[in-house]
Amino acid sequence: MRILLALLLIGLTVAGFATGSIDTYAEETTAGTVTTPLAAIPRSETCLSPADLREAVADKRVIAPVAAIRAARQVIPRAEIQRARLCRNDETLVYLLTALRRDGQFVHVVVDATTGQVSGP
């Protein structure tokens, strides 16, 4: 399980470096889809390091990144997840996932890191 988690984190890190910084904050416009307004997206400096992420998952304080990705895929089923980060949002930890839809737009999905529920706008 640890090897799978490590490979997932390495793959997400490589994908993040390959795509560079993503400045587009597109929102879903289809009915029934959860979108996140820009004000609700945590700033990158509030995100945890990969070592802190591994520690939080090992201590079972948060769900595994794979579970957060599965929750996001329920909302945007055919999108490709580009980046997953564990960030602080107010007093809670959330996964901030960046997904690329098939129409070429980027979508941000916020998943509660303790419950695995997708946050709404």
N, C-alpha and C positions, 0 to 999 in steps of 0.2 A: 504494500500500500504506500509506503514511504517513497519507494522508487517511482511509482506511478505519479505521486504528487510532485516529486522532484522533476520528473520529465515534463509534466504539465507546466510547472512554473518556468522551466527553462524554455519550453516552446513558446509560452506567452511572452517571455522576456525577449526572445529572439524576434518574434513577430512585432513586438513594440518597437524594437530598434530598427527593424527593416522598414516599417511604415513611417518612422520619424514622428515628430509631434503632430498630433491631429488637431487642427484649428477649427474644423467644421463641426458645429453643434446643431445638426439637423434634428428635427423632431418628427415623430410618426404623425401622420394625419388621418390614418384609417380608423374607423370606429372600432371600439373595443380594445385598442392597443394602449398600453401604458407609456406615457412619455414623461420626461423629466425636464422641468424648466431649468434654465441656466443658473438661476439663483440657488437651486437645490443641489447642484453638483458640487461636491467638496473640492476644494483647491488641492492641487497636487502636493503641496508641502504638508498637508494634513494626512497624507497617506503613509502607511507603515512600510518599512523595508521588507524585503523578502525574508530575512531572518526573523523579524518580528511576526510576519505572517505564519511562518512555519511553527514558531513557538505558540502562537494563539491557537492554531489548529491542533497541535500536539496536546495542549492543555484543555482541549475541547471547549474553549471559550467561544469559538465561531465554527461554522460549518466549513467543510472543505470547499475549495474553489470550484471543483467539479460540480458540486451540488448547486452552487450559485449559477453556474453556466446552464445547468439543466433547467433551473427556474426561469432564467432569461429566455431560453429557447421555447418555453411554453408561451411567452408573450410575443416573440418575434421568431417564428418557427424556421424560416428558411434563411435567416441571416447568419453570417459567419462572424464568430466572436474574434475580435482583433486584440483586445486587451482586457485584463481583469486586475483590478487593484483593490486592496483592502484599505479603506480610509475611515477617518473619524468624521462623523457628521453629528454635530451637537454633542450629546453625551453617549452616542451609540456608535458601533462599528458597522459599516456597510461595504458591500462589494460594489465598486463602480465598474461596470462592464461597458465596453465600447464595441458595437457590432456594426458590420457592414452589410446593408441590405442588398438584395439583388439589383435594385435600381440604382445602386452606386451611392446612396446616402448613408451617412454614419448616424447611428442612434445610440444614445446613452441610456442604460438601464441601471437602476439602483436596486440592489437586493439587500435586505436586512441580513447581516452576517450571523445573527443568533437564531433567527427563525426560518430563514430561507424564503421569506415572502417578498414579492416584488413590490416596491414602493410606488405609489401613484403620484401624480402631479400635485 
